[in-house]
Each structure stands twice: as C-alpha cells, then as structure tokens.
C-alpha cells in the first residue's frame, strides 16, 4: 500500500483476509502478519 498511496484515494473499508504468524524453534511467535483488502470509491467513466 505504501507504494500506491499517491495513486488511489483514501480507503473507505478494510477487510482482513488472512492472519498468520511465523514461529521460531521454541514455537514462540516471531512475526505476525495479515493480508488485507482495501476498498475505495472510484468514478466510472461513461
């Protein structure tokens, strides 16, 4: 999203699609990640 911030308007909704974590050798959470979908309004050209 950081790269596309200047190209699209402000999001009006966010949907969390998937959550997951990377574990280390001791089964502790090392990193936590989320995949999301953003929705925004866009004019339709007729």
TATA-V752894 format. One record per pair of residues at least 4 apart in sequence whose ideal C-beta (glycine too) atoms are under 6 Angstrom apart, sorted by sequence separation. I is the first residue (numbers start at 0). J is the second residue. D is the distance in whole Angstrom. If there is no record, write none. Layout:
i->(I/I)
j->(J/J)
d->(D/D)
This chain:
i->(3/22/23/23/20/21/21/20/19/18/17/15/16/15/16/13/14/13/12/10/11/11/10/8/7)
j->(7/26/27/29/28/29/30/31/32/33/34/33/34/35/36/35/36/37/38/37/38/39/39/39/39)
d->(6/5/5/5/5/5/5/5/6/5/4/6/5/6/6/5/4/6/4/4/6/6/5/5/6)
